[in-house]
Amino acid sequence: MRRDIEFKTEDGVTLRGWFYPAKGVAGPAPTVVMAHGFSAVKEMYLDDFAAFFAEAGVAALVYDHRNLGASDGEPRGHIDPRQQIDGYRDAITHAQSMKEVDPDRIGIWGSSYSGGHVLVVAAIDRRVKCVIAQVPLVAGLETARRLIRGDHWKGLRAGFDADRAARMGGAAPARMPVTAPEGEPSALPTADTFEFFTTFSKERETSWRNDVTLQSVELFTEYEPGIYIPRISPTPLLMVGALEDHLTPFDMTAAAYETALEPKKFLALPCMHFEAYTGDMFAMSAPVQRDWLTTHLK
Protein backbone atom coordinates (compact mmCIF):
# COMPACT_ATOMS: atom_id res chain seq x y z
CA MET A 1 0.00 0.00 0.00
CA ARG A 2 1.54 3.27 -1.07
CA ARG A 3 1.80 6.21 1.29
CA ASP A 4 2.35 9.92 0.88
CA ILE A 5 5.84 11.23 1.54
CA GLU A 6 7.64 14.55 1.55
CA PHE A 7 11.26 15.62 1.84
CA LYS A 8 13.30 18.78 1.48
CA THR A 9 15.83 19.64 -1.17
CA GLU A 10 19.25 20.82 -0.12
CA ASP A 11 18.07 24.43 -0.60
CA GLY A 12 14.95 23.92 1.50
CA VAL A 13 12.10 23.31 -0.99
CA THR A 14 9.61 20.61 0.01
CA LEU A 15 9.01 17.92 -2.61
CA ARG A 16 6.05 15.56 -2.26
CA GLY A 17 5.16 12.19 -3.68
CA TRP A 18 4.45 8.56 -2.90
CA PHE A 19 6.38 5.60 -1.54
CA TYR A 20 5.52 2.08 -2.70
CA PRO A 21 6.99 -0.56 -0.34
CA ALA A 22 8.53 -3.61 -1.95
CA LYS A 23 6.17 -6.55 -1.77
CA GLY A 24 7.46 -9.68 -0.09
CA VAL A 25 10.72 -8.11 1.10
CA ALA A 26 11.59 -8.33 4.78
CA GLY A 27 14.00 -5.57 5.70
CA PRO A 28 15.60 -2.90 3.53
CA ALA A 29 14.68 -3.32 -0.13
CA PRO A 30 16.10 -2.26 -3.49
CA THR A 31 14.42 0.97 -4.52
CA VAL A 32 13.88 2.99 -7.69
CA VAL A 33 13.50 6.80 -7.60
CA MET A 34 11.07 8.11 -10.22
CA ALA A 35 9.86 11.45 -11.61
CA HIS A 36 7.98 12.65 -14.70
CA GLY A 37 8.75 14.75 -17.76
CA PHE A 38 8.32 18.37 -18.86
CA SER A 39 5.54 19.90 -16.70
CA ALA A 40 3.99 16.44 -16.05
CA VAL A 41 2.93 15.23 -12.62
CA LYS A 42 3.16 11.86 -10.93
CA GLU A 43 -0.52 10.97 -11.47
CA MET A 44 0.16 10.73 -15.20
CA TYR A 45 0.73 6.95 -15.16
CA LEU A 46 3.81 6.84 -12.91
CA ASP A 47 1.63 5.04 -10.36
CA ASP A 48 1.19 2.16 -12.81
CA PHE A 49 4.95 1.72 -13.25
CA ALA A 50 5.70 2.15 -9.55
CA ALA A 51 3.09 -0.40 -8.47
CA PHE A 52 4.36 -2.87 -11.08
CA PHE A 53 7.94 -2.55 -9.81
CA ALA A 54 6.87 -2.81 -6.15
CA GLU A 55 4.96 -6.01 -6.89
CA ALA A 56 8.26 -7.50 -8.09
CA GLY A 57 10.08 -6.59 -4.88
CA VAL A 58 11.55 -3.21 -5.87
CA ALA A 59 10.27 -0.31 -3.77
CA ALA A 60 9.49 2.93 -5.60
CA LEU A 61 9.83 6.53 -4.48
CA VAL A 62 7.81 8.73 -6.86
CA TYR A 63 7.70 12.53 -6.56
CA ASP A 64 6.76 15.73 -8.35
CA HIS A 65 9.55 18.08 -9.39
CA ARG A 66 9.81 21.42 -7.63
CA ASN A 67 7.38 24.11 -8.86
CA LEU A 68 5.05 21.39 -10.16
CA GLY A 69 2.21 19.22 -8.89
CA ALA A 70 2.10 18.57 -5.16
CA SER A 71 5.62 19.90 -4.57
CA ASP A 72 6.46 23.40 -3.39
CA GLY A 73 8.56 25.95 -5.22
CA GLU A 74 8.17 29.25 -7.03
CA PRO A 75 7.57 30.43 -9.62
CA ARG A 76 5.02 27.75 -10.39
CA GLY A 77 5.59 26.06 -13.70
CA HIS A 78 9.26 27.04 -13.86
CA ILE A 79 11.24 24.07 -15.20
CA ASP A 80 14.99 24.26 -14.70
CA PRO A 81 16.75 21.03 -15.68
CA ARG A 82 19.65 21.63 -13.30
CA GLN A 83 17.28 22.09 -10.36
CA GLN A 84 15.41 18.94 -11.36
CA ILE A 85 18.67 16.98 -11.58
CA ASP A 86 19.53 18.18 -8.08
CA GLY A 87 16.03 17.13 -7.00
CA TYR A 88 16.75 13.55 -8.11
CA ARG A 89 19.93 13.57 -6.04
CA ASP A 90 18.06 14.89 -3.01
CA ALA A 91 15.41 12.21 -3.52
CA ILE A 92 18.14 9.56 -3.52
CA THR A 93 19.51 10.98 -0.27
CA HIS A 94 16.06 10.89 1.28
CA ALA A 95 15.45 7.34 0.09
CA GLN A 96 18.72 6.24 1.65
CA SER A 97 17.50 7.55 5.02
CA MET A 98 14.33 5.40 4.97
CA LYS A 99 14.26 2.19 6.97
CA GLU A 100 12.50 0.31 4.13
CA VAL A 101 15.27 1.16 1.64
CA ASP A 102 18.62 -0.52 1.13
CA PRO A 103 20.89 2.52 0.64
CA ASP A 104 23.29 0.53 -1.50
CA ARG A 105 20.65 -0.65 -4.00
CA ILE A 106 19.17 2.49 -5.54
CA GLY A 107 18.07 2.77 -9.16
CA ILE A 108 16.63 5.77 -11.01
CA TRP A 109 13.87 6.01 -13.63
CA GLY A 110 12.89 8.96 -15.77
CA SER A 111 10.73 9.55 -18.82
CA SER A 112 10.84 12.22 -21.53
CA TYR A 113 12.49 15.35 -20.03
CA SER A 114 13.32 13.38 -16.88
CA GLY A 115 14.62 10.61 -19.10
CA GLY A 116 17.36 13.10 -19.90
CA HIS A 117 17.85 13.98 -16.23
CA VAL A 118 18.50 10.38 -15.20
CA LEU A 119 21.21 10.10 -17.85
CA VAL A 120 23.00 13.00 -16.19
CA VAL A 121 22.43 11.75 -12.64
CA ALA A 122 23.64 8.24 -13.48
CA ALA A 123 26.81 9.69 -14.98
CA ILE A 124 27.71 11.90 -12.01
CA ASP A 125 26.27 10.13 -8.95
CA ARG A 126 27.76 6.72 -8.21
CA ARG A 127 25.14 5.96 -5.59
CA VAL A 128 22.98 5.01 -8.59
CA LYS A 129 23.26 1.28 -9.31
CA CYS A 130 21.12 1.16 -12.47
CA VAL A 131 19.16 3.57 -14.65
CA ILE A 132 16.13 3.46 -16.95
CA ALA A 133 15.57 6.31 -19.43
CA GLN A 134 12.19 6.01 -21.19
CA VAL A 135 11.63 8.03 -24.40
CA PRO A 136 14.33 10.43 -23.17
CA LEU A 137 15.28 13.88 -24.34
CA VAL A 138 18.93 13.58 -25.41
CA ALA A 139 19.57 16.89 -27.22
CA GLY A 140 17.61 20.01 -26.39
CA LEU A 141 18.61 22.29 -29.24
CA GLU A 142 18.23 19.75 -32.05
CA THR A 143 14.90 18.57 -30.61
CA ALA A 144 13.68 22.17 -30.44
CA ARG A 145 14.79 22.75 -34.03
CA ARG A 146 12.63 19.84 -35.11
CA LEU A 147 9.64 21.02 -33.08
CA ILE A 148 9.75 24.74 -33.92
CA ARG A 149 9.37 26.10 -37.46
CA GLY A 150 12.52 27.75 -38.73
CA ASP A 151 10.79 31.06 -39.44
CA HIS A 152 9.62 31.25 -35.80
CA TRP A 153 13.08 31.05 -34.25
CA LYS A 154 13.94 34.74 -34.60
CA GLY A 155 10.80 35.79 -32.77
CA LEU A 156 11.28 33.16 -30.09
CA ARG A 157 14.86 34.28 -29.45
CA ALA A 158 13.67 37.88 -29.22
CA GLY A 159 11.09 36.74 -26.67
CA PHE A 160 13.76 35.05 -24.58
CA ASP A 161 15.85 38.23 -24.58
CA ALA A 162 12.91 40.49 -23.74
CA ASP A 163 11.85 38.19 -20.90
CA ARG A 164 15.37 38.17 -19.46
CA ALA A 165 15.53 41.98 -19.55
CA ALA A 166 12.09 42.28 -17.95
CA ARG A 167 12.96 39.84 -15.16
CA MET A 168 16.18 41.71 -14.45
CA GLY A 169 14.01 44.80 -14.06
CA GLY A 170 11.80 43.10 -11.48
CA ALA A 171 8.93 41.95 -13.71
CA ALA A 172 7.20 38.60 -13.35
CA PRO A 173 8.46 35.94 -15.77
CA ALA A 174 6.73 35.64 -19.14
CA ARG A 175 4.64 32.51 -19.55
CA MET A 176 3.57 30.08 -22.29
CA PRO A 177 1.14 27.14 -22.54
CA VAL A 178 2.71 23.70 -22.35
CA THR A 179 0.46 22.58 -25.19
CA ALA A 180 -2.17 24.11 -27.46
CA PRO A 181 -4.26 23.23 -30.51
CA GLU A 182 -2.23 22.87 -33.68
CA GLY A 183 -0.95 26.19 -35.01
CA GLU A 184 -1.08 28.01 -31.66
CA PRO A 185 2.15 28.80 -29.76
CA SER A 186 3.13 26.34 -27.04
CA ALA A 187 6.19 24.81 -25.42
CA LEU A 188 5.55 21.32 -26.87
CA PRO A 189 3.85 21.89 -30.23
CA THR A 190 2.80 18.39 -31.27
CA ALA A 191 -0.72 17.06 -31.73
CA ASP A 192 -0.11 14.02 -29.52
CA THR A 193 1.13 16.27 -26.69
CA PHE A 194 -2.14 18.22 -26.81
CA GLU A 195 -4.17 15.01 -26.90
CA PHE A 196 -2.27 13.42 -24.00
CA PHE A 197 -2.44 16.34 -21.59
CA THR A 198 -5.99 17.44 -22.36
CA THR A 199 -7.41 13.90 -22.36
CA PHE A 200 -5.60 12.96 -19.19
CA SER A 201 -6.68 16.08 -17.34
CA LYS A 202 -10.30 15.13 -18.06
CA GLU A 203 -9.86 11.50 -16.98
CA ARG A 204 -8.10 12.03 -13.66
CA GLU A 205 -7.94 14.73 -11.04
CA THR A 206 -4.42 16.18 -11.12
CA SER A 207 -2.73 19.43 -10.21
CA TRP A 208 -1.18 19.72 -13.70
CA ARG A 209 -1.33 23.21 -15.19
CA ASN A 210 -1.06 24.07 -18.86
CA ASP A 211 1.38 26.86 -18.13
CA VAL A 212 5.16 27.22 -17.82
CA THR A 213 7.61 30.08 -17.75
CA LEU A 214 9.07 31.15 -21.07
CA GLN A 215 12.49 30.72 -19.52
CA SER A 216 11.68 27.00 -19.15
CA VAL A 217 11.56 26.81 -22.95
CA GLU A 218 14.84 28.70 -23.25
CA LEU A 219 16.47 26.29 -20.79
CA PHE A 220 15.09 23.36 -22.82
CA THR A 221 16.94 24.63 -25.90
CA GLU A 222 20.20 24.82 -23.90
CA TYR A 223 19.96 21.35 -22.33
CA GLU A 224 22.16 18.57 -23.71
CA PRO A 225 21.90 15.49 -21.46
CA GLY A 226 23.08 13.10 -24.18
CA ILE A 227 26.69 14.22 -23.77
CA TYR A 228 26.72 12.44 -20.40
CA ILE A 229 25.83 9.01 -21.81
CA PRO A 230 29.40 7.77 -22.40
CA ARG A 231 30.14 8.51 -18.73
CA ILE A 232 27.35 6.34 -17.29
CA SER A 233 29.26 3.04 -17.48
CA PRO A 234 29.78 0.90 -15.44
CA THR A 235 26.29 1.73 -14.16
CA PRO A 236 23.83 -0.45 -16.15
CA LEU A 237 21.72 1.60 -18.60
CA LEU A 238 18.36 0.67 -20.16
CA MET A 239 17.03 3.07 -22.79
CA VAL A 240 13.51 2.79 -24.17
CA GLY A 241 12.70 4.53 -27.46
CA ALA A 242 9.45 4.92 -29.40
CA LEU A 243 9.74 4.31 -33.14
CA GLU A 244 7.10 6.90 -34.08
CA ASP A 245 8.13 9.56 -31.57
CA HIS A 246 8.00 13.19 -32.78
CA LEU A 247 8.67 14.76 -29.38
CA THR A 248 11.92 12.96 -28.53
CA PRO A 249 12.70 11.54 -31.97
CA PHE A 250 13.67 7.89 -32.17
CA ASP A 251 16.69 8.41 -34.43
CA MET A 252 18.22 10.79 -31.91
CA THR A 253 17.55 8.40 -29.02
CA ALA A 254 19.03 5.43 -30.90
CA ALA A 255 22.11 7.37 -31.99
CA ALA A 256 22.71 8.60 -28.45
CA TYR A 257 22.42 5.03 -27.14
CA GLU A 258 25.27 3.99 -29.43
CA THR A 259 27.60 6.27 -27.45
CA ALA A 260 26.95 4.32 -24.24
CA LEU A 261 29.38 1.73 -22.96
CA GLU A 262 28.38 -1.62 -21.52
CA PRO A 263 26.39 -2.78 -19.64
CA LYS A 264 23.47 -1.45 -21.63
CA LYS A 265 20.22 -2.51 -23.28
CA PHE A 266 17.85 -0.84 -25.78
CA LEU A 267 14.14 -1.46 -26.19
CA ALA A 268 12.32 -0.08 -29.26
CA LEU A 269 8.55 0.28 -28.88
CA PRO A 270 6.32 0.47 -32.00
CA CYS A 271 4.45 3.57 -30.87
CA MET A 272 4.37 7.33 -30.43
CA HIS A 273 5.85 9.18 -27.45
CA PHE A 274 2.93 9.15 -25.02
CA GLU A 275 1.73 5.67 -25.94
CA ALA A 276 4.75 4.30 -24.06
CA TYR A 277 2.87 4.85 -20.78
CA THR A 278 -0.25 2.80 -21.39
CA GLY A 279 -1.97 -0.21 -22.91
CA ASP A 280 -0.08 -2.68 -25.04
CA MET A 281 3.11 -0.62 -24.89
CA PHE A 282 3.07 -0.65 -21.09
CA ALA A 283 2.51 -4.41 -21.24
CA MET A 284 5.52 -4.74 -23.55
CA SER A 285 7.84 -2.34 -21.77
CA ALA A 286 7.12 -2.64 -18.05
CA PRO A 287 8.29 -6.28 -17.72
CA VAL A 288 11.58 -5.44 -19.46
CA GLN A 289 12.07 -2.50 -17.13
CA ARG A 290 11.16 -4.62 -14.10
CA ASP A 291 13.66 -7.28 -15.11
CA TRP A 292 16.36 -4.64 -15.54
CA LEU A 293 15.74 -3.40 -12.00
CA THR A 294 15.56 -6.83 -10.43
CA THR A 295 18.67 -8.04 -12.26
CA HIS A 296 20.81 -5.09 -11.25
CA LEU A 297 19.35 -4.22 -7.83
CA LYS A 298 18.28 -7.58 -6.35
KEPA-698044 format. One line per 10 residues: for each residue x negated, y, z of C-alpha. Coordinates in steps of 0.2 Angstrom, whole numbers. Layout:
<sites>
X:Y:Z  ...;
</sites>
This chain:
<sites>
0:0:0  -8:16:-5  -9:31:6  -12:50:4  -29:56:8  -38:73:8  -56:78:9  -66:94:7  -79:98:-6  -96:104:-1;
-90:122:-3  -75:120:8  -60:117:-5  -48:103:0  -45:90:-13  -30:78:-11  -26:61:-18  -22:43:-15  -32:28:-8  -28:10:-13;
-35:-3:-2  -43:-18:-10  -31:-33:-9  -37:-48:0  -54:-41:6  -58:-42:24  -70:-28:29  -78:-14:18  -73:-17:-1  -80:-11:-17;
-72:5:-23  -69:15:-38  -68:34:-38  -55:41:-51  -49:57:-58  -40:63:-73  -44:74:-89  -42:92:-94  -28:99:-84  -20:82:-80;
-15:76:-63  -16:59:-55  3:55:-57  -1:54:-76  -4:35:-76  -19:34:-65  -8:25:-52  -6:11:-64  -25:9:-66  -29:11:-48;
-15:-2:-42  -22:-14:-55  -40:-13:-49  -34:-14:-31  -25:-30:-34  -41:-37:-40  -50:-33:-24  -58:-16:-29  -51:-2:-19  -47:15:-28;
-49:33:-22  -39:44:-34  -39:63:-33  -34:79:-42  -48:90:-47  -49:107:-38  -37:121:-44  -25:107:-51  -11:96:-44  -11:93:-26;
-28:100:-23  -32:117:-17  -43:130:-26  -41:146:-35  -38:152:-48  -25:139:-52  -28:130:-69  -46:135:-69  -56:120:-76  -75:121:-74;
-84:105:-78  -98:108:-67  -86:110:-52  -77:95:-57  -93:85:-58  -98:91:-40  -80:86:-35  -84:68:-41  -100:68:-30  -90:74:-15;
-77:61:-18  -91:48:-18  -98:55:-1  -80:54:6  -77:37:0  -94:31:8  -88:38:25  -72:27:25  -71:11:35  -62:2:21;
-76:6:8  -93:-3:6  -104:13:3  -116:3:-8  -103:-3:-20  -96:12:-28  -90:14:-46  -83:29:-55  -69:30:-68  -64:45:-79;
-54:48:-94  -54:61:-108  -62:77:-100  -67:67:-84  -73:53:-96  -87:66:-100  -89:70:-81  -92:52:-76  -106:50:-89  -115:65:-81;
-112:59:-63  -118:41:-67  -134:48:-75  -139:59:-60  -131:51:-45  -139:34:-41  -126:30:-28  -115:25:-43  -116:6:-47  -106:6:-62;
-96:18:-73  -81:17:-85  -78:32:-97  -61:30:-106  -58:40:-122  -72:52:-116  -76:69:-122  -95:68:-127  -98:84:-136  -88:100:-132;
-93:111:-146  -91:99:-160  -75:93:-153  -68:111:-152  -74:114:-170  -63:99:-176  -48:105:-165  -49:124:-170  -47:131:-187  -63:139:-194;
-54:155:-197  -48:156:-179  -65:155:-171  -70:174:-173  -54:179:-164  -56:166:-150  -74:171:-147  -68:189:-146  -55:184:-133  -69:175:-123;
-79:191:-123  -65:202:-119  -59:191:-105  -77:191:-97  -78:210:-98  -60:211:-90  -65:199:-76  -81:209:-72  -70:224:-70  -59:215:-57;
-45:210:-69  -36:193:-67  -42:180:-79  -34:178:-96  -23:163:-98  -18:150:-111  -6:136:-113  -14:119:-112  -2:113:-126  11:121:-137;
21:116:-153  11:114:-168  5:131:-175  5:140:-158  -11:144:-149  -16:132:-135  -31:124:-127  -28:107:-134  -19:109:-151  -14:92:-156;
4:85:-159  1:70:-148  -6:81:-133  11:91:-134  21:75:-134  11:67:-120  12:82:-108  30:87:-112  37:70:-112  28:65:-96;
33:80:-87  52:76:-90  49:57:-85  40:60:-68  40:74:-55  22:81:-56  14:97:-51  6:99:-68  7:116:-76  5:120:-94;
-7:134:-91  -26:136:-89  -38:150:-89  -45:156:-105  -62:154:-98  -58:135:-96  -58:134:-115  -74:144:-116  -82:131:-104  -75:117:-114;
-85:123:-129  -101:124:-120  -100:107:-112  -111:93:-119  -110:77:-107  -115:66:-121  -133:71:-119  -134:62:-102  -129:45:-109  -147:39:-112;
-151:43:-94  -137:32:-86  -146:15:-87  -149:5:-77  -131:9:-71  -119:-2:-81  -109:8:-93  -92:3:-101  -85:15:-114  -68:14:-121;
-64:23:-137  -47:25:-147  -49:22:-166  -36:35:-170  -41:48:-158  -40:66:-164  -43:74:-147  -60:65:-143  -63:58:-160  -68:39:-161;
-83:42:-172  -91:54:-160  -88:42:-145  -95:27:-155  -111:37:-160  -114:43:-142  -112:25:-136  -126:20:-147  -138:31:-137  -135:22:-121;
-147:9:-115  -142:-8:-108  -132:-14:-98  -117:-7:-108  -101:-13:-116  -89:-4:-129  -71:-7:-131  -62:0:-146  -43:1:-144  -32:2:-160;
-22:18:-154  -22:37:-152  -29:46:-137  -15:46:-125  -9:28:-130  -24:22:-120  -14:24:-104  1:14:-107  10:-1:-115  0:-13:-125;
-16:-3:-124  -15:-3:-105  -13:-22:-106  -28:-24:-118  -39:-12:-109  -36:-13:-90  -41:-31:-89  -58:-27:-97  -60:-13:-86  -56:-23:-70;
-68:-36:-76  -82:-23:-78  -79:-17:-60  -78:-34:-52  -93:-40:-61  -104:-25:-56  -97:-21:-39  -91:-38:-32;
</sites>
